[in-house]
Protein backbone atom coordinates (compact mmCIF):
# COMPACT_ATOMS: atom_id res chain seq x y z
CA UNK A 1 0.00 0.00 0.00
CA UNK A 2 2.84 2.39 0.84
CA UNK A 3 4.49 1.70 -2.52
CA UNK A 4 1.24 2.39 -4.37
CA UNK A 5 0.75 5.67 -2.51
CA UNK A 6 4.33 6.67 -3.29
CA UNK A 7 3.87 5.94 -6.98
CA UNK A 8 0.66 7.94 -7.07
CA UNK A 9 2.41 10.88 -5.46
CA UNK A 10 5.32 10.66 -7.88
CA UNK A 11 3.08 10.46 -10.95
CA UNK A 12 0.61 13.03 -9.69
CA UNK A 13 -0.04 16.55 -10.92
CA UNK A 14 3.52 17.71 -10.29
CA UNK A 15 5.27 14.74 -11.88
CA UNK A 16 8.17 15.58 -14.19
CA UNK A 17 9.83 12.17 -14.37
CA UNK A 18 9.21 11.54 -18.06
CA UNK A 19 8.19 7.92 -17.40
CA UNK A 20 4.48 8.67 -17.72
CA UNK A 21 2.65 10.82 -20.29
CA UNK A 22 1.59 13.37 -17.71
CA UNK A 23 5.12 13.58 -16.35
CA UNK A 24 6.57 14.12 -19.84
CA UNK A 25 4.05 16.87 -20.60
CA UNK A 26 4.46 18.60 -17.25
CA UNK A 27 8.25 18.27 -17.39
CA UNK A 28 8.37 19.89 -20.81
CA UNK A 29 6.08 22.72 -19.69
CA UNK A 30 8.24 23.46 -16.68
CA UNK A 31 11.46 23.29 -18.69
CA UNK A 32 10.09 25.82 -21.19
CA UNK A 33 9.01 28.15 -18.37
CA UNK A 34 12.41 27.93 -16.69
CA UNK A 35 14.23 28.55 -19.97
CA UNK A 36 12.08 31.59 -20.79
CA UNK A 37 12.68 33.05 -17.34
CA UNK A 38 16.42 32.45 -17.59
CA UNK A 39 16.58 33.95 -21.10
CA UNK A 40 14.72 37.10 -20.07
CA UNK A 41 16.92 37.41 -16.98
CA UNK A 42 20.13 37.22 -19.01
CA UNK A 43 18.69 39.58 -21.64
CA UNK A 44 18.44 42.31 -19.00
CA UNK A 45 22.00 41.69 -17.78
CA UNK A 46 21.06 39.96 -14.55
CA UNK A 47 22.86 36.86 -13.37
CA UNK A 48 26.16 37.57 -15.17
CA UNK A 49 29.36 36.71 -13.28
CA UNK A 50 31.17 39.82 -12.08
CA UNK A 51 34.42 38.61 -13.64
CA UNK A 52 32.88 38.81 -17.12
CA UNK A 53 31.24 42.20 -16.79
CA UNK A 54 34.24 44.05 -18.25
CA UNK A 55 34.30 42.01 -21.50
CA UNK A 56 31.36 42.21 -23.88
CA UNK A 57 32.64 39.30 -25.95
CA UNK A 58 33.25 37.03 -22.96
CA UNK A 59 29.88 37.82 -21.38
CA UNK A 60 28.10 37.20 -24.67
CA UNK A 61 29.80 33.83 -25.07
CA UNK A 62 28.99 32.87 -21.49
CA UNK A 63 25.34 33.82 -21.95
CA UNK A 64 25.19 31.83 -25.19
CA UNK A 65 26.69 28.73 -23.53
CA UNK A 66 24.26 29.00 -20.61
CA UNK A 67 21.27 29.27 -22.92
CA UNK A 68 22.56 26.43 -25.12
CA UNK A 69 22.72 24.07 -22.15
CA UNK A 70 19.24 25.10 -21.00
CA UNK A 71 17.90 24.70 -24.54
CA UNK A 72 19.29 21.16 -24.69
CA UNK A 73 17.29 20.27 -21.57
CA UNK A 74 14.13 21.75 -23.13
CA UNK A 75 14.74 19.75 -26.32
CA UNK A 76 15.17 16.53 -24.33
CA UNK A 77 11.90 17.16 -22.50
CA UNK A 78 10.17 18.00 -25.76
CA UNK A 79 11.26 14.73 -27.39
CA UNK A 80 10.11 12.78 -24.34
CA UNK A 81 6.72 14.47 -24.52
CA UNK A 82 6.46 13.66 -28.23
CA UNK A 83 7.19 9.98 -27.65
CA UNK A 84 4.67 9.78 -24.81
CA UNK A 85 2.06 11.56 -26.93
CA UNK A 86 2.53 9.10 -29.80
CA UNK A 87 2.24 6.15 -27.42
CA UNK A 88 -1.08 7.47 -26.12
CA UNK A 89 -2.40 8.39 -29.55
CA UNK A 90 -3.07 4.82 -30.68
CA UNK A 91 -5.58 4.32 -27.87
CA UNK A 92 -7.29 7.56 -28.74
CA UNK A 93 -7.54 6.50 -32.37
CA UNK A 94 -9.22 3.28 -31.26
CA UNK A 95 -11.73 5.35 -29.31
CA UNK A 96 -12.36 7.51 -32.38
CA UNK A 97 -12.90 4.42 -34.54
CA UNK A 98 -15.35 2.99 -32.03
CA UNK A 99 -17.18 6.29 -31.90
CA UNK A 100 -17.34 6.51 -35.70
CA UNK A 101 -18.84 3.03 -36.02
CA UNK A 102 -21.32 3.84 -33.26
CA UNK A 103 -22.27 7.10 -34.96
CA UNK A 104 -22.84 5.26 -38.24
CA UNK A 105 -25.09 2.76 -36.49
CA UNK A 106 -27.06 5.60 -34.91
CA UNK A 107 -27.49 7.38 -38.24
CA UNK A 108 -28.55 4.15 -39.91
CA UNK A 109 -31.11 3.49 -37.17
CA UNK A 110 -32.54 7.01 -37.31
CA UNK A 111 -32.82 7.05 -41.10
CA UNK A 112 -34.42 3.59 -41.04
CA UNK A 113 -37.40 4.94 -39.11
CA UNK A 114 -40.31 4.82 -41.52
CA UNK A 115 -38.24 3.52 -44.43
CA UNK A 116 -37.34 0.25 -42.76
CA UNK A 117 -34.08 -1.62 -42.35
CA UNK A 118 -32.63 -2.80 -45.67
CA UNK A 119 -29.87 -5.10 -46.80
CA UNK A 120 -27.86 -2.05 -47.87
CA UNK A 121 -27.87 -0.77 -44.28
CA UNK A 122 -26.66 -4.14 -43.02
CA UNK A 123 -23.95 -4.16 -45.70
CA UNK A 124 -22.85 -0.68 -44.66
CA UNK A 125 -22.54 -1.69 -41.01
CA UNK A 126 -20.61 -4.86 -41.84
CA UNK A 127 -18.28 -2.90 -44.14
CA UNK A 128 -17.72 -0.35 -41.37
CA UNK A 129 -16.87 -3.12 -38.92
CA UNK A 130 -14.38 -4.66 -41.35
CA UNK A 131 -12.68 -1.33 -42.11
CA UNK A 132 -12.67 -0.41 -38.42
CA UNK A 133 -11.19 -3.79 -37.52
CA UNK A 134 -8.43 -3.40 -40.09
CA UNK A 135 -7.61 0.09 -38.83
CA UNK A 136 -7.61 -1.18 -35.25
CA UNK A 137 -5.08 -3.85 -36.25
CA UNK A 138 -2.91 -1.14 -37.83
CA UNK A 139 -3.20 0.92 -34.65
CA UNK A 140 -2.13 -2.05 -32.53
CA UNK A 141 0.79 -2.84 -34.82
CA UNK A 142 2.04 0.77 -34.84
CA UNK A 143 1.06 1.72 -31.29
CA UNK A 144 4.48 3.27 -30.67
CA UNK A 145 4.19 5.42 -33.81
CA UNK A 146 0.76 6.95 -33.40
CA UNK A 147 -1.57 4.05 -34.17
CA UNK A 148 -3.79 4.65 -37.18
CA UNK A 149 -1.90 7.84 -38.04
CA UNK A 150 1.43 6.02 -38.45
CA UNK A 151 1.07 5.51 -42.25
CA UNK A 152 0.45 9.24 -42.80
CA UNK A 153 3.35 10.49 -40.65
CA UNK A 154 6.28 11.55 -42.79
CA UNK A 155 9.99 10.99 -42.25
CA UNK A 156 10.22 14.42 -40.61
CA UNK A 157 7.71 13.31 -37.92
CA UNK A 158 4.97 15.55 -39.29
CA UNK A 159 1.60 14.63 -40.74
CA UNK A 160 1.92 14.40 -44.51
CA UNK A 161 -0.82 16.19 -46.44
CA UNK A 162 -0.36 14.06 -49.55
CA UNK A 163 -0.50 10.78 -47.61
CA UNK A 164 -3.52 11.90 -45.58
CA UNK A 165 -5.44 12.84 -48.73
CA UNK A 166 -4.53 9.55 -50.42
CA UNK A 167 -5.50 7.60 -47.30
CA UNK A 168 -8.90 9.30 -47.25
CA UNK A 169 -9.67 8.32 -50.83
CA UNK A 170 -8.38 4.76 -50.32
CA UNK A 171 -10.61 4.27 -47.28
CA UNK A 172 -13.63 5.62 -49.18
CA UNK A 173 -13.12 3.29 -52.14
CA UNK A 174 -12.42 0.25 -49.93
CA UNK A 175 -15.55 0.95 -47.92
CA UNK A 176 -17.63 1.32 -51.10
CA UNK A 177 -16.35 -1.97 -52.54
CA UNK A 178 -17.04 -3.80 -49.25
CA UNK A 179 -20.58 -2.44 -49.21
CA UNK A 180 -21.12 -3.78 -52.74
CA UNK A 181 -19.57 -7.12 -51.78
CA UNK A 182 -21.90 -7.57 -48.80
CA UNK A 183 -24.90 -6.52 -50.84
CA UNK A 184 -23.92 -9.07 -53.46
CA UNK A 185 -23.70 -11.72 -50.76
CA UNK A 186 -27.21 -10.85 -49.55
CA UNK A 187 -28.73 -10.60 -53.04
CA UNK A 188 -31.33 -13.27 -53.72
CA UNK A 189 -32.17 -12.96 -57.41
CA UNK A 190 -29.92 -13.03 -60.50
CA UNK A 191 -31.25 -9.66 -61.67
CA UNK A 192 -30.26 -8.01 -58.39
CA UNK A 193 -26.81 -9.59 -58.54
CA UNK A 194 -26.30 -8.41 -62.12
CA UNK A 195 -27.28 -4.87 -61.12
CA UNK A 196 -24.75 -4.87 -58.29
CA UNK A 197 -21.97 -6.16 -60.55
CA UNK A 198 -22.88 -3.47 -63.07
CA UNK A 199 -22.30 -0.92 -60.30
CA UNK A 200 -18.60 -1.77 -60.47
CA UNK A 201 -18.29 -0.97 -64.17
CA UNK A 202 -15.78 1.66 -65.22
CA UNK A 203 -18.45 3.98 -66.57
CA UNK A 204 -19.94 4.29 -63.06
CA UNK A 205 -16.73 4.88 -61.10
CA UNK A 206 -14.39 6.45 -63.67
CA UNK A 207 -14.27 9.78 -61.85
CA UNK A 208 -13.51 8.44 -58.40
CA UNK A 209 -10.99 5.90 -59.73
CA UNK A 210 -9.17 8.63 -61.68
CA UNK A 211 -8.95 10.78 -58.58
CA UNK A 212 -7.76 7.80 -56.52
CA UNK A 213 -4.99 7.04 -59.01
CA UNK A 214 -3.86 10.68 -59.11
CA UNK A 215 -3.78 11.29 -55.35
CA UNK A 216 -1.87 8.03 -54.74
CA UNK A 217 0.61 8.98 -57.45
CA UNK A 218 0.98 12.44 -55.89
CA UNK A 219 1.76 10.90 -52.49
CA UNK A 220 4.54 8.76 -53.99
CA UNK A 221 5.86 11.56 -56.20
CA UNK A 222 6.00 14.14 -53.41
CA UNK A 223 7.91 11.76 -51.15
CA UNK A 224 10.46 11.18 -53.90
CA UNK A 225 10.73 14.87 -54.76
CA UNK A 226 11.29 15.89 -51.13
CA UNK A 227 13.89 13.15 -50.58
CA UNK A 228 15.86 14.13 -53.69
CA UNK A 229 15.75 17.83 -52.88
CA UNK A 230 16.93 17.23 -49.33
CA UNK A 231 19.78 15.01 -50.52
CA UNK A 232 20.73 17.62 -53.11
CA UNK A 233 20.69 20.37 -50.43
CA UNK A 234 17.99 22.25 -52.30
CA UNK A 235 15.51 21.86 -49.44
CA UNK A 236 16.09 22.21 -45.70
CA UNK A 237 14.17 19.78 -43.49
CA UNK A 238 14.23 19.76 -39.69
CA UNK A 239 12.60 16.91 -37.79
CA UNK A 240 9.62 17.82 -35.60
CA UNK A 241 9.24 16.63 -32.02
CA UNK A 242 5.77 15.22 -32.74
CA UNK A 243 3.09 15.38 -35.45
CA UNK A 244 0.23 17.85 -35.14
CA UNK A 245 -3.09 18.17 -36.92
CA UNK A 246 -2.05 21.63 -38.12
CA UNK A 247 0.71 19.99 -40.22
CA UNK A 248 -1.94 19.25 -42.86
CA UNK A 249 -2.48 22.97 -43.49
CA UNK A 250 0.85 24.58 -42.61
CA UNK A 251 4.52 24.47 -43.52
CA UNK A 252 7.31 23.18 -41.29
CA UNK A 253 7.42 26.47 -39.38
CA UNK A 254 3.72 26.34 -38.53
CA UNK A 255 2.73 29.09 -40.94
CA UNK A 256 -0.31 28.65 -43.16
CA UNK A 257 0.63 27.14 -46.51
CA UNK A 258 -1.64 27.76 -49.50
CA UNK A 259 -0.66 24.66 -51.49
CA UNK A 260 -1.22 22.27 -48.58
CA UNK A 261 -4.39 23.97 -47.31
CA UNK A 262 -6.18 24.08 -50.65
CA UNK A 263 -5.27 20.45 -51.43
CA UNK A 264 -6.55 19.21 -48.06
CA UNK A 265 -9.75 21.28 -48.16
CA UNK A 266 -10.69 20.51 -51.76
CA UNK A 267 -10.04 16.80 -51.22
CA UNK A 268 -12.07 16.78 -47.99
CA UNK A 269 -15.04 18.37 -49.75
CA UNK A 270 -14.78 15.89 -52.65
CA UNK A 271 -14.56 12.89 -50.29
CA UNK A 272 -17.62 14.17 -48.40
CA UNK A 273 -19.55 14.54 -51.66
CA UNK A 274 -18.55 11.02 -52.74
CA UNK A 275 -19.61 9.67 -49.36
CA UNK A 276 -23.04 11.26 -49.72
CA UNK A 277 -23.38 9.79 -53.22
CA UNK A 278 -22.50 6.37 -51.81
CA UNK A 279 -25.14 6.74 -49.09
CA UNK A 280 -27.76 7.66 -51.68
CA UNK A 281 -26.79 4.89 -54.12
CA UNK A 282 -25.07 2.08 -52.21
CA UNK A 283 -25.56 -0.32 -55.13
CA UNK A 284 -22.72 1.25 -57.15
CA UNK A 285 -19.40 3.00 -56.79
CA UNK A 286 -19.72 6.73 -56.06
CA UNK A 287 -20.19 8.39 -59.44
CA UNK A 288 -18.03 11.46 -58.88
CA UNK A 289 -18.91 14.14 -61.48
CA UNK A 290 -16.08 14.97 -63.84
CA UNK A 291 -16.29 18.63 -62.90
CA UNK A 292 -15.52 17.82 -59.26
CA UNK A 293 -12.88 15.27 -60.28
CA UNK A 294 -11.17 17.91 -62.43
CA UNK A 295 -11.23 20.30 -59.46
CA UNK A 296 -9.36 17.71 -57.36
CA UNK A 297 -6.83 17.16 -60.17
CA UNK A 298 -6.15 20.89 -60.47
CA UNK A 299 -5.73 21.07 -56.69
CA UNK A 300 -3.28 18.14 -56.80
CA UNK A 301 -1.26 19.80 -59.58
CA UNK A 302 -1.06 22.99 -57.53
CA UNK A 303 0.13 21.01 -54.52
CA UNK A 304 2.88 19.27 -56.49
CA UNK A 305 4.01 22.57 -58.03
CA UNK A 306 4.17 24.07 -54.55
CA UNK A 307 6.42 21.25 -53.38
CA UNK A 308 8.78 21.90 -56.28
CA UNK A 309 8.87 25.63 -55.53
CA UNK A 310 9.33 25.62 -51.75
CA UNK A 311 12.60 25.74 -49.89
CA UNK A 312 16.08 26.56 -51.06
CA UNK A 313 19.69 26.69 -49.91
CA UNK A 314 20.99 29.36 -47.54
CA UNK A 315 22.66 32.19 -49.43
CA UNK A 316 25.33 34.63 -48.22
CA UNK A 317 25.00 37.97 -49.97
CA UNK A 318 27.70 39.93 -48.14
CA UNK A 319 30.01 39.88 -45.11
CA UNK A 320 30.85 43.14 -43.35
CA UNK A 321 32.53 44.19 -40.13
CA UNK A 322 30.01 44.77 -37.36
CA UNK A 323 30.34 48.30 -36.00
CA UNK A 324 28.98 49.47 -32.68
CA UNK A 325 28.15 53.08 -31.87
CA UNK A 326 31.34 55.04 -31.32
CA UNK A 327 33.64 52.64 -33.15
CA UNK A 328 35.85 53.83 -35.96
CA UNK A 329 35.57 52.39 -39.45
CA UNK A 330 38.28 49.79 -39.94
CA UNK A 331 39.04 46.56 -41.82
CA UNK A 332 38.19 43.16 -40.40
CA UNK A 333 40.69 41.92 -37.82
CA UNK A 334 40.78 38.89 -35.55
CA UNK A 335 38.61 39.50 -32.51
CA UNK A 336 36.17 41.68 -34.46
CA UNK A 337 32.55 40.77 -35.03
CA UNK A 338 31.42 40.19 -38.58
CA UNK A 339 27.88 40.50 -39.85
CA UNK A 340 26.82 37.91 -42.42
CA UNK A 341 23.87 39.08 -44.50
CA UNK A 342 21.84 36.78 -46.68
CA UNK A 343 18.73 34.58 -46.61
CA UNK A 344 17.65 31.12 -45.49
CA UNK A 345 19.91 30.84 -42.45
CA UNK A 346 17.08 29.60 -40.20
CA UNK A 347 15.12 26.87 -42.02
CA UNK A 348 11.42 26.32 -41.26
CA UNK A 349 10.98 24.42 -38.02
CA UNK A 350 14.42 25.43 -36.67
CA UNK A 351 13.30 28.45 -34.62
CA UNK A 352 13.69 26.62 -31.31
CA UNK A 353 16.71 27.63 -29.18
CA UNK A 354 18.38 24.20 -29.32
CA UNK A 355 18.36 24.26 -33.13
CA UNK A 356 19.45 27.89 -33.33
CA UNK A 357 22.45 26.92 -31.19
CA UNK A 358 23.46 24.29 -33.78
CA UNK A 359 24.23 26.88 -36.44
CA UNK A 360 27.90 27.14 -37.40
CA UNK A 361 29.90 29.63 -39.46
CA UNK A 362 33.05 28.27 -41.09
CA UNK A 363 35.72 31.01 -41.25
CA UNK A 364 38.68 29.57 -43.06
CA UNK A 365 39.49 26.35 -41.19
CA UNK A 366 37.83 27.45 -37.95
CA UNK A 367 34.24 26.50 -37.07
CA UNK A 368 32.50 29.20 -35.06
CA UNK A 369 29.19 28.45 -33.34
CA UNK A 370 26.76 31.31 -33.76
CA UNK A 371 26.17 32.84 -30.30
CA UNK A 372 22.64 33.18 -28.97
CA UNK A 373 21.94 36.83 -28.14
CA UNK A 374 18.76 37.00 -26.04
CA UNK A 375 16.18 39.74 -25.71
CA UNK A 376 12.96 39.54 -23.67
CA UNK A 377 10.75 37.10 -25.57
CA UNK A 378 13.27 35.91 -28.15
CA UNK A 379 16.68 36.31 -29.76
CA UNK A 380 18.31 38.97 -31.93
CA UNK A 381 20.97 36.56 -33.13
CA UNK A 382 20.84 34.38 -35.13
CA UNK A 383 18.10 35.40 -37.55
CA UNK A 384 17.07 34.19 -40.97
CA UNK A 385 18.75 37.12 -42.75
CA UNK A 386 21.62 38.21 -40.47
CA UNK A 387 24.23 36.36 -38.40
CA UNK A 388 26.79 38.02 -36.15
CA UNK A 389 29.85 36.03 -35.09
CA UNK A 390 33.32 36.90 -33.79
CA UNK A 391 36.46 36.26 -35.83
CA UNK A 392 38.59 33.90 -33.65
CA UNK A 393 42.27 34.56 -33.12
CA UNK A 394 42.99 31.20 -34.74
CA UNK A 395 41.99 32.60 -38.13
CA UNK A 396 45.11 33.33 -40.18
CA UNK A 397 45.33 36.85 -41.67
CA UNK A 398 44.72 37.10 -45.38
CA UNK A 399 41.90 36.04 -47.62
CA UNK A 400 39.58 33.52 -45.95
CA UNK A 401 36.33 31.94 -47.01
CA UNK A 402 33.16 32.34 -44.96
CA UNK A 403 30.41 29.71 -45.14
CA UNK A 404 27.25 29.11 -43.09
CA UNK A 405 26.07 25.64 -42.01
CA UNK A 406 22.42 25.69 -40.90
CA UNK A 407 20.70 23.54 -38.28
CA UNK A 408 19.47 21.29 -41.11
CA UNK A 409 23.07 20.56 -42.10
CA UNK A 410 22.87 22.48 -45.39
CA UNK A 411 25.89 24.53 -46.45
CA UNK A 412 25.66 27.96 -48.03
CA UNK A 413 27.80 29.44 -50.76
CA UNK A 414 31.32 30.63 -49.92
CA UNK A 415 32.24 34.31 -49.70
CA UNK A 416 35.88 35.48 -49.50
CA UNK A 417 36.80 38.26 -47.06
CA UNK A 418 40.11 39.92 -46.18
CA UNK A 419 41.26 39.56 -42.55
CA UNK A 420 43.99 42.02 -41.57
CA UNK A 421 46.79 41.31 -39.12
N, C-alpha and C positions, 0 to 999 in steps of 0.2 A: 504494500500500500504506500509506503514511504517513497519507494522508487517511482511509482506511478504519479504521485503528487509532485515529485521533483521534476519529472519529465514534462508534466503539464505546465509547471512554472517556467521551465526553460523555453518551451515552445509556445508560450503565451503571447500576449499582445506586444511585449517588448523584445521578442526573440530576434536575434540577429545572427544566428549560428550558420545559416546557409544550408542546413540539412533538411529543412522543411520549406515548403513554398512560402508560407507566411514569413519565416525567418529570412529567406532570400530577398523578398520584396521589402521588408522593413529594414534589413541591413543596407540595401541599395539606397533607400530613401534617406536613411541617416547619413550614409557616406556622402551623398550629394549635398545634403545640408551642411555637413562639416566642411566639405571642400569649398562651397560657396562662401561660407563665413570666413574661412582662412584666406581665400582669394581677395575678398573685399578688405580684409584687415591688412594684408600686404600691399594692396593697391593704395591705401592711405598712408603707407610708411610705418605702420605699427608692427611691432614684433621683429624688427630687424636687429641683428646683433650690433652692439655699439662699435665693435672693431671694424665693421664694414661700412659704417656711416660715411666715412671720408672718401670712399671710392664708389663712384656711380656704376662702373663696370662690374666690380666685385659684388656689390649689393644686388645688381640685376641678375647676375648669374646665380647667386644664392637663392633669390626669390624663385627663379625659374626651376632650379633643382628641387626646391621644396614643393612647388606646385606639381612638378612632374611626378614625384613620389606619391603625393596625394591623389593625383589623377590616376595613377596605376591602381591604387586601392579602389577607387570608384569604378574603374573598368572591370576589375575582378568581381566586384559585387554585381555589376550589371550583367556580366556573363552568367553568373550563378542564378540571377533572377530569370534570365532568358531560358536557361535549361530547366529550371523548375516550372516555368510557365508552359513550356512545351510538354513537359511530362503530365501536367494537369489537363492540357487541352484535349487530349484524346478522350478523356472521360466526358468532358463537356460536349464534344462532338457526338458521342453516343447519346447523350441526353437530347441533343438537338434532333438527331435522327429519330429517336423514339417519339419526340414531340411532333415531328413532321408526319410520321405515319399515323399518329393519333389524330392530328388535325385533318388528314385526308379521310380517315374513317368518319370523323364528325361531319365533314362536308358531304360525304357520300350519303350518310344517314339523313341529313337535313334535306338534301335535294331529292331523296327517294320518297319523301313524304308526298303522297298524292300520286306520284308517277310510278311508284313501286320499285322494288329491288330487281335489278336485271343482271344478266350474265356479265355484261360489260363492267358493272360496278364490282362484281366479284373478281373479275380479271384484273381490274385496276388495283384492288387491294392486294391480291396475290403478287402482282408485279412490284408493288411498293415494298412488300415484305422481302422479296428476293433482292431487290436493289439495296434496301436497307441492310439486309444481312451481309451482302457482299461488302458494303461500305464499313459495316461494323468489323468484319474480318480484317479489312485494310487498316482500320483504326487500331485494332489489337496488335497487328503485325508491326506497325510503325508508331507504337505508343510513346517511344522516346523522341520521336520527330514530329509530334503534332497530330498524330492520329490520321483522320481523314484528310487533313490539309497537307500531309507530307508530300503527295505527288505534285502539288502546285507550289511548293516552296522551292525557290531557286537556289543556285549554288552560293549566292551572296546572303542567304538566310532571310530573304524577303519574299513576300507573296508575289508570284509572277502573274502579271495580267494576262499574257498570252496563254499560259497553261490553265488559268482559272476559266477563261472564256472557252477554251477547247474542252475542258472537263464538263462545263455546263451543257454544251451541245451533245457531248458523248452520253451523258446521263439521260438527257431528254430522248435521244434516239433509242438507247437501250431500253428505257422504260416503255416507249411506244411499241417496240418490237415484242417485248414481253407481254404487253397487253394483248396484242394481236395473237400471240402464241396461245395464251390462256383462252381467249375467245374461240380460237380454232379448236382447242381441246374440248370446249363445252358445246361446240356447234353440233346439232343433231342431224340436219339435212344436208345433202350434197350441194344444194343451191346456196345455202348459208356459208358453207365452207369455201365454195368457189368465190363468193363475194369477198370473204376475208383475205383469200390469197390474192385476189385482184387489188386489194388495198395496199399490197407491197410492190405493185408495179412501179416502174421508173417514172411513168407519167404522173403518178400521184405524189411521189416524194422527191422529185428532181430538185426542187428548190432547197429543201432542208438538207438533202445529201450533198449538194454543191457547197452549201455553207459549211457543213461538217468537214468536208475535204479541205476547204480553204483554211478554216481556223486551225485545224490540226497541222496543216503544212506551215502556217504562220508560227505556231508554237515551236516546231522543230527548226525552222529557218532562223527565228530570232535567237534561239539558244546558240546556234552555230555562229551567227553574226556577232553576238556579244563576246563569245569565247575567242573568236579570231581577232576582234578589235582589242580585247584586253591583252592577248598575247603579243599583238603588234604594237602595244603601247599607244594606241589611238583612242583608248577609252580607259578611264580611271574608275575602278570598282573597289569599294571598301565594304567589308562584311559587316552586316548589321548584328546587333546583339540578339534580336528576336524578330520574327515576322509580325506585322501589324496589318489590320484590315485596310488602313489608309494606303498601304503599298500599292493597292490596285489602282489608285487614282493619282498618285504622286510620284515624284522622282526620288532618287536615293537620299536627297537632303530633306525630304518631307514637304517640298513645295508642290503645289498643284501642277500636274503635267497634262497638257491638252491632248496629246496623242493617246496616252493611257486612259484618260478619263472618258474621252469620246468613244473609244473602242469598248470599254467596259459597259458604258451606259447604253450604247446602241445595241450591243449584243444582249444585254439583260432585257431590253424591251422586246427584241426579236424572239428570245427564248420564251418570254411570257406570252407573247402572241401565239407562238407555236403550241405552247401548253394549253391555251384556251381552245385552239383548233382541235387538239387531240381530245380534250374533254367533250367537245361538241360532236366530234366524229371519231369515236374510238375504234371504228372498224377499218381505219386506214391510217397510213403514216400522215403526220401533219403536212397539209399541202400549203407550204409557205409561198405566198405570192412572190413573183419574180421581182416586183418593185422593192419589197422589203429585203429580199435576198441580195439584190444589187446594193441596197443601202449598207448591209453588213459587209459586203465585199469592198465597197469604197472605204468604209471605216477601217477594215483590216489593212488596206493598202496605205492609208494614212498612218496607221500605227507602225507598219514596217518602215516607211520612209522616215518617221520620227526616230526610230532606233538607229537608222543609218546616219542621221544628222546629229544626234546628241553626242556630247563628250568632246574630247580632244586632249592633246598633250599640253603640259604646262609650257609656257613660252616666256623667256626673258627678253624684254624689250631694251632695257638699259640698266647699267650699274653706275651709281654715283656715290660720292662720299657724303655721308650723313652729316649735316651741320646743325649744331644747336645754336640758340640765340647767344650772340656775343662772340662766337668763334670766327676766326679769320678764314677766308677761302684758301684752300691748300690742296695739294695732290693727296692721293690715298697713300697712307703709310701704315705699317703694322701697328696694331693697337687701335686704329680708327674703326668707326662703324661705317659700314657700307649699306646703301639702300638699293635693294634689287626690285626693279619695277617690271611688271609683266601681267600675266593672266593665268588662271588655272592652277595656282599654287595650292589651294585648299579644295580637293575634289569633293563632290557631293557625298554627304554622309561622314565626312572627316572633320566636322566642326567640334567634336568633343575634345576636351583638354588632353586626354591620353594620346589621341591621334595627332593633334597639333604638335605635341612634344616629339613626335617621331620624324618630323621634317628635318632634313639635312641639307646644308649648302656645301658643295665641294669647291674649295678655293685652292687651286693647284692640286697638291697631294694631300691636303689637310681637309678632314671632314668636320664641319662646324655644325653642331645642333642649334637650330633656331631657338633663341630664348623666348620663353613665355613672358610677356609684359602685361600684367593685369591692370584692369580698371574696374571700378564697381559695376558688376553685372556682366563682365566679359573680358576680352583681351584686345589690345591694340596691335599686338604682334604675336604670331604671324597673321596675315590677312591674305585673301585670295589674290590681291593685286600688288601688295608691297610686303617685302621681307627686310628686316633690319638685323644684321649680324655683325659681330666684331671680326676684324682681320687678325688672326692669331700671330704671335711672334714667330711661330714655326714656318710661316709662309716666306719663301725666299723672295727678295726684291727682284723686280723685273716684270716681264709680261706673264700673267697667270690667267688660267681659264676659270670661270665661275659657272657652276652648274647647280641646279636645284633638283633634289630628289624628294618627291612628295610622300605623304603617308601611304599612298597606294603603291609605292615602289616605282613610279614612273619617273624617268629622267627628262629634264628639259634640254633645250638647246644650250650650247656653250657660248659664252661671251668672254672675250679677252679684255682684261684691264691691266693698267700699269701700276705696280706697287713700288713706291719710292723707298729708298733706304732711310 
